[in-house]
């Protein structure tokens, strides 16, 4: 069964002259455990595509299914519920809540779901990313690499069917980036999550099974791991 299915996805914005189409009929299909990278120059439509796949925005035409649920038929609140139940996120700028500790940040998605034993689960995840001793520290007290590892723990807290990572190493130095990437792929294999990366880093993209290259909002190439 498809975990993420994208069919003829198009996004057009109104502009002063004529409508601006930033994504042109993009299609792909991912199964459980697939790893997939979206690459391309700035302005190629990568982040737009990611937002549509996650139900953060509506396409002008085309459809997205997440874990068998068709997003374009849902209201904004219903799409938010799907994200809470089936989707995880990792961002370039970490997106941790500054007034919450590392532990509390990881607890957020678990508490939203009303999960039992949430604190124990969050502590185990922080331990898995090597931050058990930093559980009561606030984001401002953590390095960039530590913050991104907290965001990894948070992203996997609800065992998402699909994990979207938007430039997950963009703000990290090379050594820290390598550690975070290794953790990301290890956690992903353990959870069997479908991983979708948006990145400028071609070395990171090469670690995935498939790479979709965009230019001007169009698919110009799809590369399989064996052909990389």
PAMI-229355 format. One record per residue: residue number from 1; y, z, x of N, C-alpha, C in turn; residue in one letter. Coordinates in Angstrom, 1 decimal. Layout:
NUM;Y;Z;X;Y;Z;X;Y;Z;X;A
...
REM end
This chain:
1;-1.2;0.0;0.8;0.0;0.0;0.0;1.3;0.0;0.9;X
2;2.3;-0.8;0.4;3.5;-0.8;1.2;4.2;0.5;1.0;X
3;4.8;1.0;2.1;5.6;2.2;2.1;7.1;1.8;1.9;X
4;7.5;0.7;2.6;8.8;0.2;2.5;8.7;-1.3;2.3;X
5;9.2;-1.8;1.2;9.1;-3.3;0.9;10.5;-3.7;0.6;X
6;11.0;-4.7;1.3;12.3;-5.3;1.1;12.2;-6.8;0.8;X
7;12.8;-7.2;-0.3;12.6;-8.5;-0.8;13.9;-9.2;-1.1;X
8;14.2;-10.3;-0.3;15.4;-11.1;-0.5;16.7;-10.3;-0.7;X
9;16.8;-9.3;0.2;18.0;-8.4;0.1;19.3;-9.1;0.6;X
10;20.3;-9.1;-0.3;21.6;-9.7;0.0;22.7;-8.7;-0.4;X
11;23.7;-8.6;0.5;24.8;-7.7;0.2;26.1;-8.5;0.4;X
12;26.9;-8.5;-0.7;28.2;-9.2;-0.6;29.3;-8.3;-1.0;X
13;30.4;-8.3;-0.2;31.6;-7.5;-0.5;32.7;-8.4;-1.0;X
14;33.6;-7.9;-2.0;34.8;-8.7;-2.3;35.8;-8.6;-1.2;X
15;36.5;-9.7;-1.0;37.6;-9.7;0.0;38.7;-10.5;-0.5;X
16;39.9;-10.5;0.2;41.1;-11.1;-0.3;40.9;-12.6;-0.6;X
17;40.2;-13.3;0.3;40.0;-14.7;0.1;38.8;-15.0;-0.7;X
18;37.6;-15.0;-0.1;36.4;-15.2;-0.8;35.4;-14.1;-0.5;X
19;34.4;-13.9;-1.3;33.4;-12.9;-1.1;32.8;-12.9;0.3;X
20;32.6;-11.8;0.9;32.0;-11.7;2.3;30.6;-11.2;2.2;X
21;29.7;-12.1;2.6;28.2;-11.8;2.5;27.8;-11.3;3.9;X
22;27.4;-10.0;4.0;27.1;-9.4;5.3;25.6;-9.3;5.5;X
23;24.8;-9.6;4.4;23.3;-9.6;4.6;22.8;-10.7;3.7;X
24;21.9;-11.6;4.3;21.5;-12.8;3.6;20.0;-12.8;3.4;X
25;19.5;-12.4;2.2;18.1;-12.6;1.8;17.1;-12.1;2.9;X
26;17.2;-10.9;3.2;16.3;-10.3;4.2;15.1;-9.7;3.5;X
27;13.9;-10.0;4.1;12.6;-9.5;3.5;11.7;-9.0;4.6;X
28;11.0;-7.9;4.3;9.9;-7.5;5.2;9.1;-6.4;4.4;X
29;8.0;-6.1;5.0;7.0;-5.2;4.3;6.4;-4.3;5.3;X
30;6.5;-3.0;5.1;5.9;-2.0;6.1;4.9;-1.1;5.4;X
31;3.8;-0.8;6.1;2.8;0.1;5.6;2.9;1.4;6.3;X
32;2.1;2.4;5.8;2.1;3.7;6.4;1.9;3.7;7.8;X
33;2.7;4.4;8.6;2.5;4.5;10.0;3.1;3.4;10.9;X
34;3.6;2.4;10.2;4.2;1.3;10.9;5.5;1.7;11.6;X
35;5.8;1.2;12.8;7.0;1.4;13.5;7.8;0.1;13.6;X
36;9.1;0.1;13.3;9.8;-1.1;13.1;11.2;-0.9;13.6;X
37;11.7;-1.9;14.4;13.1;-1.8;14.9;13.9;-2.9;14.3;X
38;15.2;-2.6;14.0;16.2;-3.6;13.6;17.2;-3.7;14.7;X
39;17.4;-4.9;15.3;18.3;-5.0;16.4;19.3;-6.2;16.1;X
40;20.3;-6.2;16.9;21.3;-7.3;16.7;22.7;-6.8;17.2;X
41;23.6;-7.7;17.4;24.9;-7.3;17.9;25.7;-6.6;16.8;X
42;26.8;-5.9;17.2;27.7;-5.2;16.3;28.1;-6.2;15.2;X
43;28.1;-5.8;13.9;28.5;-6.6;12.8;27.4;-7.5;12.3;X
44;26.2;-7.4;12.8;25.1;-8.2;12.4;24.4;-7.8;11.1;X
45;24.8;-6.6;10.6;24.2;-6.2;9.3;23.2;-5.1;9.4;X
46;23.0;-4.6;10.6;21.9;-3.6;10.8;22.1;-2.3;10.0;X
47;23.2;-1.7;10.1;23.5;-0.5;9.4;23.6;-0.7;7.9;X
48;24.1;-1.8;7.5;24.1;-2.2;6.0;22.7;-2.2;5.5;X
49;21.8;-2.9;6.3;20.4;-3.0;5.9;19.7;-1.7;5.8;X
50;20.0;-0.8;6.7;19.4;0.5;6.7;19.9;1.3;5.5;X
51;21.2;1.2;5.2;21.7;2.0;4.0;21.1;1.5;2.7;X
52;20.8;0.2;2.6;20.2;-0.4;1.4;18.8;0.1;1.3;X
53;18.1;0.0;2.4;16.7;0.5;2.4;16.5;1.9;2.0;X
54;17.5;2.7;2.4;17.4;4.2;2.1;18.0;4.5;0.7;X
55;18.5;3.5;0.0;19.1;3.8;-1.3;20.5;4.4;-1.2;X
56;21.1;4.3;-0.1;22.5;4.9;0.0;23.5;4.0;-0.6;X
57;23.2;2.7;-0.8;24.0;1.7;-1.3;23.2;0.7;-2.2;X
58;23.8;0.0;-3.0;23.1;-1.0;-3.9;23.3;-2.4;-3.3;X
59;22.2;-3.2;-3.3;22.3;-4.5;-2.9;23.0;-5.4;-4.0;X
60;23.5;-6.5;-3.6;24.1;-7.4;-4.6;22.9;-8.2;-5.3;X
61;21.9;-8.5;-4.5;20.7;-9.0;-5.1;19.5;-8.7;-4.2;X
62;18.3;-8.9;-4.8;17.1;-8.5;-4.1;16.7;-7.1;-4.4;X
63;15.5;-6.6;-3.9;15.0;-5.4;-4.3;14.4;-4.6;-3.1;X
64;14.4;-3.3;-3.2;13.8;-2.4;-2.2;12.8;-1.4;-3.0;X
65;11.6;-1.3;-2.4;10.7;-0.3;-2.9;10.4;0.7;-1.8;X
66;10.5;2.0;-2.1;10.2;3.1;-1.2;9.0;3.8;-1.8;X
67;7.9;3.8;-1.1;6.7;4.5;-1.5;6.3;4.1;-3.0;X
68;6.5;2.8;-3.3;6.1;2.3;-4.6;7.2;2.4;-5.6;X
69;8.4;3.0;-5.3;9.4;3.2;-6.3;10.5;2.2;-6.0;X
70;10.9;1.4;-7.1;11.9;0.4;-6.9;13.3;1.0;-7.1;X
71;14.0;1.0;-6.0;15.3;1.7;-5.9;16.4;1.1;-6.8;X
72;16.4;-0.3;-6.8;17.5;-0.9;-7.5;17.5;-0.7;-9.0;X
73;16.5;-0.1;-9.6;16.4;0.2;-11.0;16.8;1.6;-11.3;X
74;17.2;2.4;-10.3;17.5;3.8;-10.4;19.0;4.1;-10.4;X
75;19.4;5.2;-11.0;20.7;5.7;-10.9;21.0;6.3;-9.6;X
76;22.2;6.6;-9.3;22.5;7.3;-8.0;21.8;8.6;-7.8;X
77;21.8;9.4;-8.9;21.1;10.7;-8.8;19.6;10.5;-8.6;X
78;19.0;9.5;-9.3;17.6;9.2;-9.1;17.3;8.8;-7.7;X
79;18.1;7.9;-7.1;17.9;7.5;-5.7;18.0;8.7;-4.8;X
80;18.9;9.6;-5.1;19.0;10.8;-4.2;17.8;11.7;-4.3;X
81;17.2;11.7;-5.5;15.9;12.5;-5.6;14.8;11.8;-4.8;X
82;14.8;10.5;-4.8;13.8;9.7;-4.0;13.9;10.0;-2.6;X
83;15.2;10.0;-2.1;15.5;10.4;-0.7;15.0;11.8;-0.3;X
84;15.2;12.7;-1.2;14.8;14.1;-1.0;13.3;14.2;-0.9;X
85;12.6;13.4;-1.7;11.1;13.5;-1.7;10.4;12.7;-0.7;X
86;11.0;11.5;-0.3;10.2;10.5;0.4;10.9;10.1;1.7;X
87;12.1;10.5;2.0;12.8;9.9;3.1;13.4;10.9;4.1;X
88;13.4;10.6;5.4;14.0;11.4;6.4;15.0;10.6;7.2;X
89;16.0;11.3;7.7;17.1;10.6;8.5;17.3;11.2;9.8;X
90;17.6;10.4;10.8;18.1;10.8;12.1;19.3;9.9;12.4;X
91;20.4;10.6;12.8;21.7;9.9;13.0;22.1;10.0;14.5;X
92;23.0;9.0;14.9;23.5;9.0;16.2;24.3;10.3;16.5;X
93;25.1;10.7;15.5;26.0;11.9;15.7;25.4;13.2;15.1;X
94;24.0;13.2;15.0;23.2;14.4;14.7;23.4;14.8;13.2;X
95;24.6;14.9;12.7;24.8;15.3;11.3;24.3;16.7;10.9;X
96;24.3;17.6;11.9;23.9;19.0;11.5;25.1;19.7;10.9;X
97;24.8;20.6;10.0;25.9;21.4;9.3;26.3;22.4;10.3;X
98;27.6;22.4;10.7;28.1;23.3;11.7;28.1;24.8;11.4;X
99;28.1;25.1;10.1;28.2;26.5;9.7;26.8;27.1;9.6;X
100;25.7;26.3;9.8;24.4;26.8;9.7;23.7;26.8;11.1;X
101;22.8;27.8;11.3;22.1;27.8;12.5;21.0;26.7;12.6;X
102;20.4;26.5;13.7;19.4;25.5;13.9;18.3;25.7;12.8;X
103;17.8;26.9;12.7;16.8;27.2;11.7;17.3;26.9;10.3;X
104;18.5;27.3;9.9;19.0;27.0;8.6;19.2;25.5;8.3;X
105;19.6;24.7;9.4;19.7;23.3;9.2;18.3;22.7;8.9;X
106;17.3;23.1;9.6;15.9;22.6;9.3;15.4;23.1;7.9;X
107;15.9;24.2;7.5;15.5;24.7;6.2;16.1;24.0;5.0;X
108;17.2;23.3;5.2;17.9;22.6;4.1;17.0;21.8;3.2;X
109;16.3;20.8;3.8;15.4;19.9;2.9;14.3;20.6;2.3;X
110;13.8;21.7;3.0;12.7;22.4;2.4;13.1;23.3;1.2;X
111;14.3;23.9;1.3;14.8;24.7;0.2;15.2;23.8;-1.0;X
112;15.7;22.6;-0.7;16.0;21.7;-1.8;14.8;21.3;-2.6;X
113;13.7;21.3;-1.9;12.4;21.0;-2.6;11.7;22.3;-3.2;X
114;12.3;23.4;-2.9;11.7;24.7;-3.4;10.3;24.9;-2.7;X
115;10.2;24.5;-1.5;8.9;24.7;-0.8;8.6;26.1;-0.4;X
116;7.3;26.5;-0.7;6.9;27.9;-0.3;6.7;27.9;1.2;X
117;6.9;29.1;1.8;6.7;29.2;3.2;7.7;28.4;4.0;X
118;8.9;28.1;3.5;9.8;27.2;4.1;10.2;27.7;5.5;X
119;10.5;29.0;5.6;11.0;29.6;6.9;9.9;29.4;8.0;X
120;8.7;29.7;7.6;7.6;29.5;8.6;7.5;28.1;9.1;X
121;7.5;27.2;8.1;7.4;25.7;8.4;8.6;25.3;9.3;X
122;9.8;25.8;9.0;10.9;25.4;9.9;10.8;26.0;11.3;X
123;10.3;27.2;11.4;10.1;27.8;12.7;9.1;27.0;13.5;X
124;8.0;26.6;12.8;7.0;25.9;13.5;7.5;24.5;14.0;X
125;8.4;23.9;13.2;8.9;22.6;13.6;9.9;22.8;14.8;X
126;10.7;23.8;14.8;11.6;24.1;15.9;10.8;24.4;17.2;X
127;9.7;25.1;17.0;8.8;25.3;18.2;8.2;24.0;18.7;X
128;7.8;23.1;17.7;7.3;21.8;18.1;8.2;21.0;18.9;X
129;9.5;21.1;18.7;10.5;20.4;19.5;11.1;21.2;20.6;X
130;10.5;22.3;20.9;10.9;23.1;22.0;12.1;24.0;21.9;X
131;12.4;24.3;20.6;13.7;25.1;20.4;13.5;26.4;19.6;X
132;12.3;26.9;19.7;12.0;28.2;19.0;13.0;29.3;19.4;X
133;13.3;29.3;20.7;14.2;30.3;21.2;15.7;30.1;20.8;X
134;16.0;28.9;20.3;17.4;28.6;19.9;17.5;28.6;18.4;X
135;16.6;29.1;17.6;16.6;29.0;16.2;17.9;29.6;15.6;X
136;18.4;30.7;16.2;19.6;31.3;15.6;20.9;30.9;16.2;X
137;20.9;29.8;17.0;22.1;29.2;17.5;22.7;28.2;16.6;X
138;24.0;28.1;16.6;24.8;27.1;15.8;24.9;25.8;16.6;X
139;25.1;24.7;15.9;25.2;23.4;16.6;26.2;23.4;17.8;X
140;27.3;24.1;17.6;28.3;24.1;18.7;27.8;24.8;20.0;X
141;26.7;25.6;19.8;26.1;26.3;20.9;25.0;25.5;21.6;X
142;24.7;24.4;21.1;23.6;23.5;21.5;24.1;22.3;22.2;X
143;23.3;21.8;23.2;23.7;20.5;23.8;23.4;19.4;22.9;X
144;23.8;18.2;23.3;23.6;17.0;22.4;22.1;16.8;22.2;X
145;21.3;16.9;23.3;19.9;16.7;23.2;19.2;17.7;22.3;X
146;19.7;19.0;22.4;19.1;20.0;21.6;19.5;19.8;20.1;X
147;20.7;19.3;19.8;21.1;19.0;18.5;20.2;17.9;17.9;X
148;20.0;16.9;18.7;19.1;15.8;18.2;17.7;16.3;18.0;X
149;17.2;17.2;18.8;15.9;17.7;18.5;15.8;18.6;17.3;X
150;16.9;19.3;17.0;17.0;20.0;15.7;17.0;19.0;14.5;X
151;17.7;17.9;14.7;17.7;16.9;13.6;16.3;16.2;13.5;X
152;15.6;16.1;14.6;14.2;15.6;14.5;13.3;16.6;13.6;X
153;13.5;17.9;13.9;12.7;18.9;13.2;13.1;18.8;11.7;X
154;14.4;18.7;11.4;14.8;18.6;10.0;14.3;17.3;9.3;X
155;14.3;16.2;10.1;13.9;14.9;9.5;12.4;15.0;9.1;X
156;11.6;15.7;9.9;10.2;15.7;9.6;9.8;16.9;8.7;X
157;10.8;17.7;8.3;10.5;18.9;7.5;9.8;18.6;6.2;X
158;10.2;17.6;5.5;9.6;17.3;4.2;8.5;16.3;4.3;X
159;8.0;16.0;5.5;6.9;15.0;5.8;7.2;13.7;5.0;X
160;8.3;13.1;5.4;8.8;11.9;4.7;7.8;10.7;4.8;X
161;7.7;9.9;3.8;6.9;8.7;3.8;7.6;7.7;4.8;X
162;8.9;7.7;4.8;9.6;6.8;5.7;10.8;7.5;6.4;X
163;10.9;7.3;7.7;12.0;7.9;8.5;12.9;6.8;9.0;X
164;14.2;7.0;8.7;15.2;6.0;9.1;16.0;6.7;10.3;X
165;16.1;6.0;11.4;16.8;6.5;12.6;17.8;5.5;13.0;X
166;19.1;5.9;12.9;20.2;5.1;13.2;20.8;5.4;14.5;X
167;20.5;4.6;15.5;21.0;4.8;16.9;20.6;6.2;17.4;X
168;19.4;6.6;17.3;19.1;8.1;17.6;19.3;8.5;19.0;X
169;19.5;7.6;19.9;19.8;8.0;21.3;21.2;7.6;21.8;X
170;22.0;7.1;20.8;23.3;6.5;21.2;24.2;7.5;21.9;X
171;24.1;8.8;21.6;25.0;9.8;22.2;24.4;10.6;23.3;X
172;23.2;10.2;23.8;22.5;11.0;24.8;22.4;10.3;26.1;X
173;22.3;11.1;27.2;22.2;10.5;28.5;20.7;10.1;28.7;X
174;20.4;9.2;29.7;19.1;8.6;29.8;17.9;9.6;29.8;X
175;18.1;10.7;30.6;16.9;11.6;30.7;16.7;12.3;29.3;X
176;17.8;12.8;28.7;17.7;13.4;27.4;17.2;12.4;26.3;X
177;17.6;11.2;26.4;17.2;10.1;25.5;15.7;9.9;25.6;X
178;15.2;9.9;26.8;13.7;9.7;27.0;12.9;10.8;26.3;X
179;13.4;12.0;26.5;12.7;13.2;25.9;12.7;13.1;24.4;X
180;13.9;12.8;23.8;14.0;12.7;22.4;13.1;11.6;21.8;X
181;13.1;10.4;22.5;12.3;9.3;22.0;10.8;9.6;22.1;X
182;10.4;10.3;23.1;9.0;10.7;23.2;8.6;11.6;22.1;X
183;9.5;12.5;21.8;9.2;13.5;20.7;9.2;12.7;19.3;X
184;10.1;11.8;19.2;10.2;11.0;17.9;8.9;10.3;17.6;X
185;8.4;9.6;18.6;7.2;8.9;18.4;5.9;9.8;18.3;X
186;5.9;10.9;19.0;4.8;11.8;18.9;4.8;12.4;17.5;X
187;5.9;12.9;17.0;6.0;13.5;15.7;5.6;12.4;14.6;X
188;6.1;11.2;14.9;5.8;10.1;13.9;4.3;9.8;13.8;X
189;3.6;9.8;15.0;2.2;9.5;15.0;1.4;10.7;14.3;X
190;1.9;11.9;14.5;1.2;13.1;13.9;1.3;13.1;12.4;X
191;2.5;12.7;11.9;2.8;12.7;10.5;2.4;11.4;9.8;X
192;2.1;10.4;10.5;1.8;9.1;9.9;2.9;8.5;9.1;X
193;4.1;8.8;9.5;5.3;8.3;8.8;5.6;6.9;9.2;X
194;6.2;6.1;8.3;6.7;4.8;8.6;8.1;5.0;9.2;X
195;8.3;4.4;10.4;9.5;4.6;11.2;10.3;3.3;11.2;X
196;11.6;3.4;10.8;12.5;2.3;10.9;13.7;2.7;11.8;X
197;13.8;2.0;12.9;14.9;2.3;13.9;16.0;1.2;13.8;X
198;17.2;1.6;13.8;18.3;0.7;14.1;18.9;1.0;15.5;X
199;18.9;0.1;16.4;19.3;0.4;17.8;19.8;-0.8;18.5;X
200;20.7;-0.5;19.5;21.2;-1.5;20.4;20.3;-1.5;21.7;X
201;19.4;-0.5;21.8;18.6;-0.3;23.0;17.3;-1.1;22.8;X
202;17.2;-2.2;23.6;16.1;-3.1;23.5;14.8;-2.4;24.1;X
203;15.0;-1.5;25.0;13.8;-0.7;25.5;13.2;0.2;24.5;X
204;14.1;0.8;23.7;13.6;1.6;22.6;13.0;0.7;21.5;X
205;13.6;-0.4;21.2;13.0;-1.3;20.2;11.6;-1.8;20.6;X
206;11.5;-2.0;21.9;10.2;-2.5;22.4;9.0;-1.5;22.3;X
207;9.3;-0.3;22.0;8.3;0.7;21.7;7.7;0.6;20.3;X
208;8.3;-0.1;19.5;7.9;-0.2;18.1;6.9;-1.4;18.0;X
209;6.2;-1.4;16.8;5.2;-2.5;16.6;5.8;-3.8;16.3;X
210;7.0;-3.8;15.6;7.6;-5.0;15.2;9.1;-4.8;15.4;X
211;9.8;-5.9;15.7;11.3;-5.9;15.8;11.9;-7.1;15.0;X
212;12.8;-6.7;14.2;13.6;-7.7;13.4;14.9;-7.9;14.0;X
213;15.3;-9.1;14.4;16.6;-9.4;15.0;17.5;-10.0;14.0;X
214;18.7;-9.5;13.8;19.7;-10.0;12.9;20.8;-10.6;13.7;X
215;21.4;-11.6;13.1;22.7;-12.2;13.6;23.4;-12.7;12.4;X
216;24.7;-12.2;12.2;25.5;-12.7;11.1;24.8;-12.4;9.7;X
217;24.0;-11.3;9.7;23.4;-10.9;8.4;22.2;-11.6;8.1;X
218;21.7;-12.5;9.0;20.5;-13.2;8.7;19.4;-12.9;9.7;X
219;18.2;-12.9;9.3;17.0;-12.7;10.2;16.9;-14.0;11.1;X
220;17.0;-13.8;12.4;16.9;-14.9;13.3;15.5;-14.9;14.1;X
221;14.9;-13.7;14.1;13.6;-13.6;14.8;12.9;-12.3;14.4;X
222;11.6;-12.4;14.3;10.8;-11.2;14.1;9.7;-11.2;15.2;X
223;9.6;-10.1;16.0;8.7;-10.1;17.2;7.7;-9.0;16.9;X
224;6.4;-9.4;17.1;5.3;-8.5;17.1;5.1;-7.9;18.4;X
225;4.5;-6.7;18.4;4.3;-5.9;19.7;3.6;-6.7;20.7;X
226;2.5;-7.5;20.3;1.7;-8.2;21.2;2.5;-9.4;21.9;X
227;3.6;-9.7;21.2;4.4;-10.8;21.8;5.6;-10.4;22.6;X
228;5.8;-9.0;22.6;6.9;-8.5;23.3;6.7;-8.5;24.8;X
REM end
